């Protein structure tokens, strides 16, 4: 069976499903929680590195 | 003492500027992500619909795929086409999700399957109905292979996207083709 003949049909399926759109707000809601988690983690990491870097500077200056 | 205070102030400023630049890059990323998802929503929807039977499951799957795309966006280095990256993330998410679902042996009753079903509307083209029927008869991994083949990817590229070997893809493609041939023969002999 030749699958190639289904190529135009697959393009039509994609075009047909394009109308079932999620709004920008919906997408943002999906990713927002994840972003908040990542940001929280970044702040923690930033604080940790800042403390380490300051200690290093203080110690190296004698 | 004064030197230490100055150093601390400078460090604070560096910290703030890093945080601000991260916030800027995050909002740029969000904008880019929204545009990408809107542009490729047809692809994402089509792929998700191949693996589920009802609307709530479809919405969950689509949400999961979008979340995984967002998580993997920082690692995307634009070395491949965006559509290739979307296919890679979507199929890996869907296949691993299906594996997990099978582990919990989720048997769907007929009434559940019919509820909010994603059945193909009757007004669509015969060729589309035929394609969707063919895809629905395949195993999960084979569905992904067929879709990527229809998108024009070579066996090597399909293998790369799905983390299979090229030989494995070639073998599976031959098996799919002979299975579909059998199916086609049988359906031709069946009264309509």
gemmi code that builds the backbone of each chain (N, CA, C; Angstrom):
import gemmi

chains = {
    "A": [
        ("UNK", (0.843, -1.204, 0.000), (0.000, 0.000, 0.000), (0.881, 1.259, 0.000)),
        ("UNK", (0.548, 2.179, -0.854), (1.360, 3.383, -0.961), (0.861, 4.460, 0.006)),
        ("UNK", (1.712, 4.768, 0.976), (1.311, 5.772, 1.978), (1.382, 7.195, 1.420)),
        ("UNK", (2.186, 7.367, 0.381), (2.393, 8.714, -0.168), (1.090, 9.391, -0.603)),
        ("UNK", (0.130, 8.573, -1.006), (-1.134, 9.161, -1.472), (-1.901, 9.866, -0.347)),
        ("UNK", (-1.491, 9.576, 0.917), (-2.171, 10.208, 2.059), (-1.580, 11.574, 2.439)),
        ("UNK", (-0.487, 11.960, 1.749), (0.172, 13.219, 2.140), (-0.768, 14.435, 2.070)),
        ("UNK", (-1.523, 14.591, 0.958), (-2.441, 15.746, 0.930), (-3.499, 15.665, 2.032)),
        ("UNK", (-3.943, 14.435, 2.315), (-4.968, 14.256, 3.364), (-4.410, 14.673, 4.721)),
        ("UNK", (-3.140, 14.351, 5.000), (-2.526, 14.722, 6.282), (-2.438, 16.252, 6.405)),
        ("UNK", (-2.103, 16.915, 5.298), (-2.049, 18.389, 5.317), (-3.437, 18.957, 5.616)),
        ("UNK", (-4.459, 18.300, 5.043), (-5.832, 18.766, 5.294), (-6.249, 18.542, 6.744)),
        ("UNK", (-5.792, 17.414, 7.304), (-6.119, 17.125, 8.725), (-5.540, 18.231, 9.603)),
        ("UNK", (-4.289, 18.603, 9.319), (-3.638, 19.656, 10.120), (-4.384, 20.985, 9.965)),
        ("UNK", (-4.761, 21.275, 8.716), (-5.469, 22.541, 8.468), (-6.820, 22.552, 9.189)),
        ("UNK", (-7.486, 21.390, 9.167), (-8.797, 21.252, 9.809), (-8.677, 21.450, 11.329)),
        ("UNK", (-7.608, 20.886, 11.893), (-7.421, 20.962, 13.351), (-6.868, 22.312, 13.808)),
        ("UNK", (-6.465, 23.119, 12.853), (-5.904, 24.423, 13.214), (-6.966, 25.349, 13.814)),
        ("UNK", (-8.232, 25.061, 13.467), (-9.311, 25.935, 13.955), (-9.619, 25.728, 15.437)),
        ("UNK", (-9.217, 24.569, 15.958), (-9.449, 24.287, 17.379), (-8.334, 24.965, 18.191)),
        ("UNK", (-8.350, 26.307, 18.177), (-7.241, 27.078, 18.757), (-7.384, 27.303, 20.264)),
        ("UNK", (-6.239, 27.227, 20.934), (-6.185, 27.654, 22.335), (-5.835, 29.137, 22.302)),
        ("UNK", (-6.469, 29.927, 23.172), (-6.142, 31.357, 23.164), (-4.787, 31.571, 23.838)),
        ("UNK", (-4.219, 32.758, 23.618), (-2.942, 33.094, 24.252), (-3.034, 32.992, 25.768)),
        ("UNK", (-4.199, 33.427, 26.315), (-4.393, 33.388, 27.772), (-4.373, 31.955, 28.282)),
        ("UNK", (-4.987, 31.041, 27.507), (-4.996, 29.621, 27.916), (-3.577, 29.056, 27.951)),
        ("UNK", (-2.804, 29.382, 26.913), (-1.425, 28.878, 26.842), (-0.614, 29.447, 28.007)),
        ("UNK", (-0.837, 30.745, 28.283), (-0.100, 31.367, 29.390), (-0.446, 30.710, 30.717)),
        ("UNK", (-1.728, 30.368, 30.891), (-2.137, 29.703, 32.136), (-1.408, 28.366, 32.283)),
        ("UNK", (-1.284, 27.653, 31.154), (-0.621, 26.337, 31.204), (0.835, 26.486, 31.644)),
        ("UNK", (1.511, 27.497, 31.064), (2.958, 27.592, 31.338), (3.303, 28.433, 32.566)),
        ("UNK", (2.327, 29.227, 33.035), (2.593, 30.167, 34.135), (3.107, 29.471, 35.403)),
        ("UNK", (2.428, 28.415, 35.820), (2.846, 27.707, 37.037), (4.269, 27.226, 36.919)),
        ("UNK", (4.570, 26.694, 35.746), (5.905, 26.168, 35.507), (6.941, 27.297, 35.582)),
        ("UNK", (6.594, 28.459, 34.978), (7.510, 29.602, 34.984), (7.762, 30.073, 36.404)),
        ("UNK", (6.685, 30.117, 37.212), (6.829, 30.559, 38.600), (7.789, 29.660, 39.360)),
        ("UNK", (7.654, 28.351, 39.119), (8.546, 27.375, 39.763), (9.989, 27.651, 39.371)),
        ("UNK", (10.197, 27.879, 38.066), (11.548, 28.097, 37.567), (12.129, 29.383, 38.139)),
        ("UNK", (11.291, 30.439, 38.182), (11.768, 31.725, 38.699), (12.155, 31.600, 40.170)),
        ("UNK", (11.316, 30.879, 40.936), (11.586, 30.710, 42.373), (12.932, 30.029, 42.530)),
        ("UNK", (13.155, 29.040, 41.736), (14.407, 28.291, 41.792), (15.578, 29.201, 41.431)),
        ("UNK", (15.392, 30.072, 40.457), (16.458, 30.971, 40.021), (16.829, 31.960, 41.125)),
        ("UNK", (15.814, 32.472, 41.803), (16.081, 33.410, 42.899), (16.892, 32.733, 43.983)),
        ("UNK", (16.513, 31.517, 44.304), (17.243, 30.773, 45.334), (18.698, 30.596, 44.933)),
        ("UNK", (18.857, 30.215, 43.665), (20.207, 29.952, 43.158), (21.025, 31.240, 43.148)),
        ("UNK", (20.380, 32.317, 42.755), (21.043, 33.618, 42.698), (21.509, 34.027, 44.095)),
        ("UNK", (20.632, 33.875, 45.077), (20.962, 34.248, 46.455), (22.136, 33.420, 46.963)),
        ("UNK", (22.085, 32.103, 46.650), (23.141, 31.202, 47.111), (24.494, 31.615, 46.518)),
        ("UNK", (24.494, 31.873, 45.203), (25.744, 32.239, 44.538), (26.252, 33.593, 45.018)),
        ("UNK", (25.337, 34.513, 45.309), (25.741, 35.836, 45.794), (26.449, 35.706, 47.140)),
        ("UNK", (25.864, 34.905, 48.032), (26.467, 34.706, 49.360), (27.846, 34.066, 49.211)),
        ("UNK", (27.938, 33.038, 48.387), (29.216, 32.343, 48.191), (30.276, 33.286, 47.617)),
        ("UNK", (29.841, 34.093, 46.625), (30.761, 35.004, 45.960), (31.245, 36.072, 46.944)),
        ("UNK", (30.336, 36.601, 47.783), (30.723, 37.624, 48.764), (31.701, 37.050, 49.772)),
        ("UNK", (31.422, 35.827, 50.235), (32.326, 35.178, 51.199), (33.717, 35.017, 50.592)),
        ("UNK", (33.720, 34.605, 49.326), (34.985, 34.393, 48.625), (35.763, 35.698, 48.529)),
        ("UNK", (35.038, 36.781, 48.190), (35.683, 38.098, 48.065), (36.246, 38.557, 49.408)),
        ("UNK", (35.440, 38.396, 50.468), (35.855, 38.828, 51.811), (37.090, 38.049, 52.258)),
        ("UNK", (37.063, 36.740, 52.040), (38.180, 35.884, 52.462), (39.443, 36.207, 51.670)),
        ("UNK", (39.311, 36.430, 50.386), (40.482, 36.665, 49.547), (41.131, 38.020, 49.828)),
        ("UNK", (40.299, 38.981, 50.290), (40.865, 40.298, 50.616), (41.628, 40.266, 51.935)),
        ("UNK", (41.437, 39.223, 52.681), (42.131, 39.060, 53.957), (41.383, 39.826, 55.017)),
    ],
    "B": [
        ("UNK", (36.414, 48.328, 55.494), (34.969, 48.263, 55.768), (34.163, 48.913, 54.631)),
        ("UNK", (34.637, 50.123, 54.219), (33.933, 50.849, 53.143), (34.013, 50.041, 51.846)),
        ("UNK", (35.217, 49.449, 51.630), (35.414, 48.640, 50.408), (34.415, 47.485, 50.371)),
        ("UNK", (34.236, 46.850, 51.539), (33.295, 45.721, 51.616), (31.871, 46.171, 51.288)),
        ("UNK", (31.494, 47.338, 51.838), (30.145, 47.864, 51.593), (29.960, 48.117, 50.101)),
        ("UNK", (31.019, 48.728, 49.489), (30.934, 49.026, 48.047), (30.796, 47.726, 47.255)),
        ("UNK", (31.602, 46.720, 47.640), (31.538, 45.426, 46.931), (30.142, 44.816, 47.055)),
        ("UNK", (29.609, 44.891, 48.300), (28.272, 44.326, 48.526), (27.214, 45.044, 47.683)),
        ("UNK", (27.329, 46.397, 47.621), (26.382, 47.191, 46.811), (26.476, 46.767, 45.349)),
        ("UNK", (27.745, 46.628, 44.872), (27.954, 46.241, 43.475), (27.350, 44.867, 43.199)),
        ("UNK", (27.574, 43.960, 44.160), (27.020, 42.602, 43.999), (25.511, 42.634, 43.933)),
        ("UNK", (24.919, 43.507, 44.788), (23.452, 43.643, 44.782), (22.973, 44.113, 43.410)),
        ("UNK", (23.701, 45.150, 42.894), (23.323, 45.694, 41.578), (23.441, 44.625, 40.494)),
        ("UNK", (24.534, 43.833, 40.552), (24.721, 42.753, 39.562), (23.551, 41.766, 39.660)),
        ("UNK", (23.209, 41.425, 40.911), (22.104, 40.488, 41.157), (20.811, 40.999, 40.568)),
        ("UNK", (20.534, 42.310, 40.816), (19.289, 42.897, 40.303), (19.287, 42.905, 38.781)),
        ("UNK", (20.442, 43.309, 38.187), (20.467, 43.379, 36.716), (20.323, 41.990, 36.091)),
        ("UNK", (20.931, 40.968, 36.742), (20.774, 39.597, 36.217), (19.300, 39.194, 36.275)),
        ("UNK", (18.675, 39.489, 37.421), (17.261, 39.122, 37.598), (16.388, 39.821, 36.563)),
        ("UNK", (16.671, 41.143, 36.343), (15.873, 41.892, 35.369), (16.067, 41.345, 33.954)),
        ("UNK", (17.328, 41.042, 33.623), (17.577, 40.516, 32.276), (16.904, 39.158, 32.095)),
        ("UNK", (16.862, 38.375, 33.193), (16.169, 37.079, 33.124), (14.678, 37.279, 32.884)),
        ("UNK", (14.119, 38.318, 33.579), (12.689, 38.582, 33.412), (12.392, 39.004, 31.971)),
        ("UNK", (13.296, 39.870, 31.411), (13.131, 40.306, 30.023), (13.163, 39.123, 29.082)),
        ("UNK", (14.173, 38.270, 29.287), (14.322, 37.120, 28.382), (13.132, 36.172, 28.536)),
        ("UNK", (12.586, 36.055, 29.766), (11.428, 35.187, 29.960), (10.213, 35.726, 29.215)),
        ("UNK", (10.017, 37.060, 29.277), (8.831, 37.598, 28.582), (9.013, 37.497, 27.068)),
        ("UNK", (10.246, 37.660, 26.586), (10.512, 37.463, 25.148), (10.239, 36.019, 24.754)),
        ("UNK", (10.708, 35.124, 25.632), (10.500, 33.691, 25.378), (9.009, 33.375, 25.307)),
        ("UNK", (8.262, 33.970, 26.258), (6.809, 33.724, 26.294), (6.162, 34.185, 24.995)),
        ("UNK", (6.569, 35.395, 24.543), (5.998, 35.953, 23.312), (6.289, 35.022, 22.135)),
        ("UNK", (7.546, 34.595, 22.062), (7.973, 33.709, 20.968), (7.217, 32.377, 21.038)),
        ("UNK", (7.069, 31.880, 22.274), (6.396, 30.595, 22.482), (4.927, 30.681, 22.050)),
        ("UNK", (4.259, 31.773, 22.457), (2.846, 31.945, 22.086), (2.678, 31.975, 20.573)),
        ("UNK", (3.579, 32.711, 19.903), (3.505, 32.791, 18.431), (3.707, 31.417, 17.804)),
        ("UNK", (4.700, 30.687, 18.340), (5.014, 29.364, 17.786), (3.838, 28.407, 17.966)),
        ("UNK", (3.275, 28.400, 19.173), (2.167, 27.476, 19.449), (0.962, 27.816, 18.577)),
        ("UNK", (0.672, 29.137, 18.446), (-0.473, 29.533, 17.614), (-0.257, 29.082, 16.174)),
        ("UNK", (0.975, 29.215, 15.705), (1.270, 28.863, 14.310), (1.176, 27.356, 14.079)),
        ("UNK", (1.602, 26.578, 15.066), (1.657, 25.119, 14.878), (0.557, 24.379, 15.633)),
        ("UNK", (-0.514, 25.101, 15.984), (-1.579, 24.476, 16.757), (-2.255, 23.321, 15.994)),
        ("UNK", (-2.374, 23.476, 14.671), (-2.971, 22.418, 13.854), (-2.190, 21.126, 13.968)),
        ("UNK", (-0.877, 21.264, 13.938), (0.009, 20.100, 14.046), (-0.139, 19.444, 15.429)),
        ("UNK", (-0.081, 20.273, 16.475), (-0.172, 19.750, 17.850), (-1.517, 19.050, 18.061)),
        ("UNK", (-2.608, 19.709, 17.630), (-3.944, 19.119, 17.796), (-4.056, 17.791, 17.049)),
        ("UNK", (-3.561, 17.774, 15.799), (-3.681, 16.558, 14.979), (-2.946, 15.393, 15.624)),
        ("UNK", (-1.740, 15.675, 16.100), (-0.929, 14.615, 16.705), (-1.587, 14.099, 17.996)),
        ("UNK", (-2.087, 15.044, 18.829), (-2.718, 14.632, 20.097), (-3.976, 13.797, 19.836)),
        ("UNK", (-4.757, 14.202, 18.828), (-6.028, 13.508, 18.561), (-5.825, 12.061, 18.113)),
        ("UNK", (-4.617, 11.772, 17.605), (-4.356, 10.397, 17.157), (-4.229, 9.424, 18.321)),
        ("UNK", (-3.969, 9.949, 19.517), (-3.689, 9.074, 20.651), (-4.800, 9.027, 21.692)),
        ("UNK", (-5.874, 9.748, 21.464), (-6.958, 9.738, 22.454), (-8.306, 9.533, 21.769)),
        ("UNK", (-9.293, 9.163, 22.569), (-10.618, 8.918, 21.992), (-11.660, 9.958, 22.397)),
        ("UNK", (-11.406, 10.669, 23.497), (-12.431, 11.649, 23.897), (-11.837, 13.028, 24.187)),
        ("UNK", (-12.708, 14.008, 24.251), (-12.269, 15.405, 24.326), (-11.491, 15.735, 25.613)),
        ("UNK", (-11.965, 15.296, 26.795), (-11.200, 15.635, 28.003), (-9.763, 15.096, 27.953)),
        ("UNK", (-9.615, 13.860, 27.441), (-8.275, 13.285, 27.321), (-7.426, 14.082, 26.337)),
        ("UNK", (-8.078, 14.508, 25.255), (-7.372, 15.298, 24.251), (-6.859, 16.600, 24.869)),
        ("UNK", (-7.723, 17.249, 25.665), (-7.324, 18.525, 26.277), (-6.169, 18.330, 27.260)),
        ("UNK", (-6.220, 17.219, 28.019), (-5.125, 16.914, 28.954), (-3.824, 16.680, 28.201)),
        ("UNK", (-3.927, 15.898, 27.132), (-2.733, 15.560, 26.348), (-2.119, 16.818, 25.741)),
        ("UNK", (-3.003, 17.659, 25.186), (-2.522, 18.885, 24.540), (-1.831, 19.789, 25.562)),
        ("UNK", (-2.419, 19.868, 26.754), (-1.831, 20.674, 27.819), (-0.447, 20.138, 28.197)),
        ("UNK", (-0.348, 18.823, 28.307), (0.912, 18.181, 28.666), (1.979, 18.445, 27.599)),
        ("UNK", (1.561, 18.343, 26.333), (2.511, 18.576, 25.226), (2.993, 20.027, 25.246)),
        ("UNK", (2.061, 20.962, 25.450), (2.440, 22.384, 25.474), (3.396, 22.667, 26.629)),
        ("UNK", (3.117, 22.061, 27.779), (3.987, 22.250, 28.941), (5.390, 21.710, 28.666)),
        ("UNK", (5.454, 20.531, 28.056), (6.765, 19.940, 27.744), (7.511, 20.774, 26.716)),
        ("UNK", (6.751, 21.355, 25.758), (7.387, 22.220, 24.754), (7.986, 23.450, 25.444)),
        ("UNK", (7.227, 24.000, 26.386), (7.708, 25.178, 27.123), (8.962, 24.847, 27.927)),
        ("UNK", (8.941, 23.671, 28.571), (10.097, 23.267, 29.385), (11.340, 23.046, 28.532)),
        ("UNK", (11.117, 22.529, 27.316), (12.289, 22.205, 26.494), (12.701, 23.350, 25.570)),
        ("UNK", (11.952, 24.458, 25.611), (12.285, 25.600, 24.742), (13.714, 26.135, 24.971)),
        ("UNK", (14.162, 26.296, 26.229), (15.523, 26.822, 26.411), (16.604, 25.933, 25.781)),
        ("UNK", (16.313, 24.635, 25.671), (17.312, 23.713, 25.105), (17.266, 23.675, 23.578)),
        ("UNK", (16.228, 24.279, 22.989), (16.083, 24.256, 21.526), (17.052, 25.273, 20.911)),
        ("UNK", (18.007, 24.761, 20.104), (19.060, 25.639, 19.578), (18.841, 26.033, 18.115)),
        ("UNK", (17.648, 25.803, 17.605), (17.285, 26.166, 16.228), (18.182, 25.488, 15.190)),
        ("UNK", (18.728, 24.331, 15.552), (19.541, 23.592, 14.580), (18.642, 22.796, 13.636)),
        ("UNK", (17.421, 22.520, 14.090), (16.457, 21.835, 13.215), (15.261, 22.764, 13.006)),
        ("UNK", (14.339, 22.331, 12.154), (13.140, 23.145, 11.926), (12.283, 23.136, 13.202)),
        ("UNK", (11.498, 24.194, 13.390), (10.631, 24.255, 14.588), (9.660, 23.078, 14.580)),
        ("UNK", (9.125, 22.769, 13.391), (8.154, 21.672, 13.316), (8.794, 20.345, 13.742)),
        ("UNK", (10.067, 20.153, 13.402), (10.767, 18.917, 13.796), (10.874, 18.839, 15.315)),
        ("UNK", (11.220, 19.983, 15.925), (11.339, 20.034, 17.384), (9.977, 19.743, 18.034)),
        ("UNK", (8.906, 20.335, 17.460), (7.562, 20.115, 18.021), (7.185, 18.635, 17.913)),
        ("UNK", (7.447, 18.030, 16.746), (7.151, 16.604, 16.581), (7.928, 15.768, 17.604)),
        ("UNK", (9.219, 16.103, 17.761), (10.064, 15.331, 18.681), (9.487, 15.363, 20.099)),
        ("UNK", (9.221, 16.593, 20.588), (8.718, 16.743, 21.965), (7.321, 16.120, 22.085)),
        ("UNK", (6.454, 16.398, 21.094), (5.070, 15.915, 21.169), (5.028, 14.384, 21.182)),
        ("UNK", (5.728, 13.754, 20.250), (5.675, 12.285, 20.201), (6.301, 11.653, 21.439)),
        ("UNK", (7.415, 12.222, 21.902), (8.025, 11.652, 23.109), (7.102, 11.781, 24.311)),
        ("UNK", (6.424, 12.931, 24.414), (5.486, 13.130, 25.527), (4.304, 12.161, 25.410)),
        ("UNK", (3.735, 12.091, 24.201), (2.549, 11.243, 24.005), (2.876, 9.771, 24.217)),
        ("UNK", (4.019, 9.335, 23.680), (4.362, 7.910, 23.818), (4.660, 7.543, 25.270)),
        ("UNK", (5.366, 8.439, 25.980), (5.651, 8.103, 27.381), (4.375, 8.172, 28.216)),
        ("UNK", (3.492, 9.104, 27.879), (2.206, 9.203, 28.570), (1.370, 7.943, 28.351)),
        ("UNK", (1.370, 7.456, 27.098), (0.606, 6.245, 26.783), (1.179, 5.034, 27.519)),
        ("UNK", (2.530, 5.002, 27.630), (3.179, 3.901, 28.365), (2.720, 3.904, 29.820)),
        ("UNK", (2.723, 5.117, 30.425), (2.293, 5.238, 31.828), (0.835, 4.824, 31.992)),
        ("UNK", (0.003, 5.238, 31.032), (-1.427, 4.914, 31.114), (-1.615, 3.404, 31.037)),
        ("UNK", (-0.824, 2.763, 30.145), (-0.955, 1.312, 30.000), (-0.546, 0.596, 31.276)),
        ("UNK", (0.490, 1.175, 31.961), (0.955, 0.562, 33.206), (-0.163, 0.509, 34.229)),
        ("UNK", (-0.983, 1.571, 34.226), (-2.109, 1.607, 35.172), (-3.331, 0.893, 34.622)),
        ("UNK", (-3.138, 0.165, 33.537), (-4.178, -0.600, 32.828), (-5.544, 0.079, 32.847)),
        ("UNK", (-5.589, 1.159, 32.102), (-6.787, 1.988, 32.065), (-7.740, 1.475, 30.990)),
        ("UNK", (-8.692, 0.648, 31.392), (-9.655, 0.148, 30.418), (-10.798, 1.131, 30.272)),
        ("UNK", (-11.061, 1.506, 29.042), (-12.097, 2.492, 28.781), (-13.383, 1.777, 28.393)),
        ("UNK", (-14.448, 2.074, 29.103), (-15.703, 1.438, 28.726), (-16.244, 2.093, 27.462)),
        ("UNK", (-17.142, 1.406, 26.804), (-17.689, 1.914, 25.551), (-18.396, 3.249, 25.768)),
        ("UNK", (-19.153, 3.326, 26.880), (-19.885, 4.571, 27.148), (-18.906, 5.719, 27.391)),
        ("UNK", (-17.781, 5.408, 28.074), (-16.776, 6.444, 28.329), (-16.164, 6.918, 27.021)),
        ("UNK", (-15.892, 5.950, 26.142), (-15.266, 6.279, 24.862), (-16.201, 7.117, 24.000)),
        ("UNK", (-17.500, 6.804, 24.101), (-18.456, 7.529, 23.267), (-18.739, 8.934, 23.801)),
        ("UNK", (-18.559, 9.083, 25.142), (-18.819, 10.371, 25.768), (-17.798, 11.398, 25.261)),
        ("UNK", (-18.269, 12.518, 24.757), (-17.397, 13.571, 24.236), (-16.393, 13.019, 23.224)),
        ("UNK", (-16.851, 12.109, 22.394), (-15.898, 11.442, 21.504), (-15.338, 12.407, 20.460)),
        ("UNK", (-14.143, 12.067, 19.983), (-13.481, 12.913, 18.992), (-13.701, 12.351, 17.596)),
        ("UNK", (-14.859, 11.766, 17.374), (-15.140, 11.144, 16.076), (-14.994, 12.153, 14.947)),
        ("UNK", (-14.554, 11.646, 13.795), (-14.351, 12.521, 12.645), (-15.703, 12.995, 12.128)),
        ("UNK", (-15.873, 14.289, 11.894), (-17.158, 14.759, 11.365), (-17.460, 14.108, 10.017)),
        ("UNK", (-18.751, 13.842, 9.777), (-19.113, 13.101, 8.559), (-18.863, 13.880, 7.272)),
        ("UNK", (-18.790, 15.221, 7.407), (-18.668, 16.021, 6.185), (-17.254, 16.030, 5.608)),
        ("UNK", (-16.273, 15.454, 6.333), (-14.898, 15.545, 5.816), (-14.669, 14.594, 4.638)),
        ("UNK", (-13.675, 14.954, 3.877), (-13.263, 14.242, 2.685), (-13.055, 12.737, 2.940)),
        ("UNK", (-13.383, 11.900, 1.924), (-13.189, 10.447, 2.055), (-11.741, 10.078, 2.351)),
        ("UNK", (-10.857, 10.791, 1.672), (-9.427, 10.492, 1.818), (-8.956, 10.736, 3.260)),
        ("UNK", (-9.486, 11.802, 3.871), (-9.136, 12.116, 5.270), (-9.684, 11.027, 6.188)),
        ("UNK", (-10.928, 10.636, 5.950), (-11.537, 9.577, 6.777), (-10.721, 8.296, 6.648)),
        ("UNK", (-10.297, 8.004, 5.432), (-9.512, 6.798, 5.178), (-8.185, 6.864, 5.937)),
        ("UNK", (-7.509, 8.022, 5.844), (-6.224, 8.196, 6.528), (-6.391, 8.027, 8.035)),
        ("UNK", (-7.416, 8.691, 8.603), (-7.615, 8.624, 10.050), (-7.963, 7.214, 10.500)),
        ("UNK", (-8.691, 6.500, 9.647), (-9.015, 5.102, 9.974), (-7.731, 4.265, 9.988)),
        ("UNK", (-6.917, 4.467, 8.951), (-5.655, 3.718, 8.836), (-4.782, 3.972, 10.072)),
        ("UNK", (-4.657, 5.253, 10.444), (-3.816, 5.605, 11.602), (-4.374, 4.979, 12.886)),
        ("UNK", (-5.701, 5.004, 13.003), (-6.308, 4.470, 14.236), (-6.059, 2.971, 14.408)),
        ("UNK", (-5.754, 2.273, 13.293), (-5.532, 0.830, 13.370), (-4.099, 0.479, 13.780)),
        ("UNK", (-3.232, 1.504, 13.845), (-1.811, 1.226, 14.104), (-1.465, 1.279, 15.591)),
        ("UNK", (-0.315, 0.674, 15.915), (0.208, 0.765, 17.290), (0.692, 2.193, 17.521)),
        ("UNK", (0.854, 2.546, 18.816), (1.236, 3.921, 19.154), (2.505, 4.393, 18.437)),
        ("UNK", (3.551, 3.567, 18.482), (4.825, 3.977, 17.872), (4.684, 4.078, 16.355)),
        ("UNK", (3.925, 3.144, 15.773), (3.740, 3.146, 14.320), (2.965, 4.374, 13.835)),
        ("UNK", (2.060, 4.865, 14.691), (1.315, 6.085, 14.337), (2.304, 7.236, 14.125)),
        ("UNK", (3.240, 7.344, 15.071), (4.239, 8.418, 14.993), (5.089, 8.262, 13.733)),
        ("UNK", (5.487, 7.031, 13.423), (6.325, 6.780, 12.244), (5.581, 7.185, 10.970)),
        ("UNK", (4.316, 6.780, 10.887), (3.536, 7.083, 9.674), (3.367, 8.598, 9.499)),
        ("UNK", (3.056, 9.291, 10.605), (2.868, 10.748, 10.502), (4.159, 11.432, 10.043)),
        ("UNK", (5.273, 11.011, 10.630), (6.545, 11.635, 10.246), (6.894, 11.304, 8.792)),
        ("UNK", (6.513, 10.101, 8.358), (6.731, 9.722, 6.958), (5.884, 10.611, 6.049)),
        ("UNK", (4.632, 10.839, 6.438), (3.738, 11.688, 5.640), (4.237, 13.134, 5.584)),
        ("UNK", (4.983, 13.528, 6.634), (5.556, 14.879, 6.655), (6.781, 14.984, 5.751)),
        ("UNK", (7.217, 13.834, 5.230), (8.336, 13.849, 4.291), (9.705, 13.615, 4.914)),
        ("UNK", (9.741, 13.169, 6.170), (11.032, 12.890, 6.811), (11.590, 11.565, 6.297)),
        ("UNK", (12.924, 11.479, 6.212), (13.565, 10.228, 5.793), (13.580, 9.259, 6.978)),
        ("UNK", (13.906, 8.009, 6.704), (13.957, 7.016, 7.791), (14.974, 7.437, 8.862)),
        ("UNK", (16.087, 8.004, 8.406), (17.143, 8.417, 9.352), (16.622, 9.548, 10.258)),
        ("UNK", (15.918, 10.496, 9.637), (15.374, 11.628, 10.418), (14.298, 11.144, 11.403)),
        ("UNK", (13.462, 10.207, 10.938), (12.412, 9.669, 11.834), (13.075, 8.970, 13.023)),
        ("UNK", (14.130, 8.211, 12.706), (14.860, 7.495, 13.760), (15.432, 8.485, 14.764)),
        ("UNK", (15.951, 9.594, 14.249), (16.546, 10.607, 15.109), (15.476, 11.266, 15.994)),
        ("UNK", (14.324, 11.570, 15.410), (13.250, 12.239, 16.166), (12.703, 11.326, 17.265)),
        ("UNK", (12.521, 10.043, 16.933), (11.883, 9.130, 17.897), (12.878, 8.326, 18.738)),
        ("UNK", (14.170, 8.636, 18.557), (15.240, 7.916, 19.269), (15.200, 6.397, 19.011)),
        ("UNK", (15.008, 6.024, 17.743), (15.086, 4.624, 17.322), (16.323, 4.481, 16.437)),
        ("UNK", (16.608, 3.256, 16.005), (17.674, 3.088, 15.019), (17.031, 3.147, 13.632)),
        ("UNK", (17.849, 3.472, 12.622), (17.313, 3.564, 11.252), (16.788, 2.201, 10.799)),
        ("UNK", (17.507, 1.138, 11.167), (17.074, -0.220, 10.797), (15.698, -0.520, 11.382)),
        ("UNK", (15.533, -0.129, 12.629), (14.255, -0.348, 13.309), (13.114, 0.345, 12.558)),
        ("UNK", (13.372, 1.584, 12.137), (12.340, 2.343, 11.412), (12.021, 1.653, 10.085)),
        ("UNK", (13.077, 1.234, 9.349), (12.858, 0.570, 8.054), (12.037, -0.700, 8.246)),
        ("UNK", (12.401, -1.493, 9.255), (11.668, -2.740, 9.521), (10.206, -2.439, 9.837)),
        ("UNK", (10.007, -1.457, 10.730), (8.637, -1.112, 11.120), (7.834, -0.594, 9.926)),
        ("UNK", (8.478, 0.211, 9.071), (7.783, 0.751, 7.895), (7.323, -0.382, 6.976)),
        ("UNK", (8.204, -1.363, 6.771), (7.819, -2.499, 5.923), (6.641, -3.249, 6.532)),
        ("UNK", (6.721, -3.417, 7.862), (5.644, -4.132, 8.566), (4.327, -3.354, 8.448)),
        ("UNK", (4.416, -2.034, 8.607), (3.207, -1.193, 8.519), (2.594, -1.314, 7.125)),
        ("UNK", (3.466, -1.205, 6.103), (2.965, -1.247, 4.723), (2.288, -2.584, 4.425)),
        ("UNK", (2.929, -3.695, 4.861), (2.299, -4.991, 4.559), (1.012, -5.167, 5.363)),
        ("UNK", (0.990, -4.619, 6.583), (-0.232, -4.715, 7.396), (-1.371, -3.934, 6.745)),
        ("UNK", (-1.041, -2.743, 6.252), (-2.063, -1.915, 5.611), (-2.541, -2.553, 4.307)),
        ("UNK", (-1.610, -3.199, 3.617), (-1.966, -3.886, 2.372), (-3.000, -4.978, 2.664)),
        ("UNK", (-2.712, -5.754, 3.725), (-3.623, -6.825, 4.156), (-4.990, -6.249, 4.489)),
        ("UNK", (-4.941, -5.160, 5.270), (-6.163, -4.520, 5.735), (-6.989, -4.018, 4.544)),
        ("UNK", (-6.281, -3.445, 3.581), (-6.921, -2.887, 2.393), (-7.587, -3.995, 1.581)),
        ("UNK", (-6.860, -5.127, 1.456), (-7.404, -6.277, 0.713), (-8.681, -6.765, 1.381)),
        ("UNK", (-8.607, -6.928, 2.702), (-9.758, -7.424, 3.466), (-10.950, -6.496, 3.305)),
        ("UNK", (-10.680, -5.169, 3.447), (-11.799, -4.217, 3.368), (-12.411, -4.186, 1.965)),
        ("UNK", (-11.599, -4.494, 0.936), (-12.140, -4.511, -0.426), (-13.071, -5.691, -0.636)),
        ("UNK", (-12.783, -6.802, 0.114), (-13.623, -7.984, -0.018), (-14.880, -7.934, 0.830)),
        ("UNK", (-14.844, -7.013, 1.813), (-16.019, -6.893, 2.689), (-17.135, -6.141, 1.972)),
        ("UNK", (-18.403, -6.577, 2.168), (-19.510, -5.818, 1.559), (-19.644, -4.465, 2.242)),
        ("UNK", (-19.914, -3.405, 1.481), (-20.011, -2.055, 2.043), (-21.414, -1.742, 2.543)),
    ],
}
model = gemmi.Model(1)
for chain_id, residues in chains.items():
    chain = gemmi.Chain(chain_id)
    for i, (resn, *xyz) in enumerate(residues, 1):
        res = gemmi.Residue()
        res.name, res.seqid = resn, gemmi.SeqId(i, " ")
        for name, pos in zip(("N", "CA", "C"), xyz):
            atom = gemmi.Atom()
            atom.name, atom.element = name, gemmi.Element(name[0])
            atom.pos, atom.b_iso = gemmi.Position(*pos), 0.0
            res.add_atom(atom)
        chain.add_residue(res)
    model.add_chain(chain)
structure = gemmi.Structure()
structure.add_model(model)
structure.setup_entities()
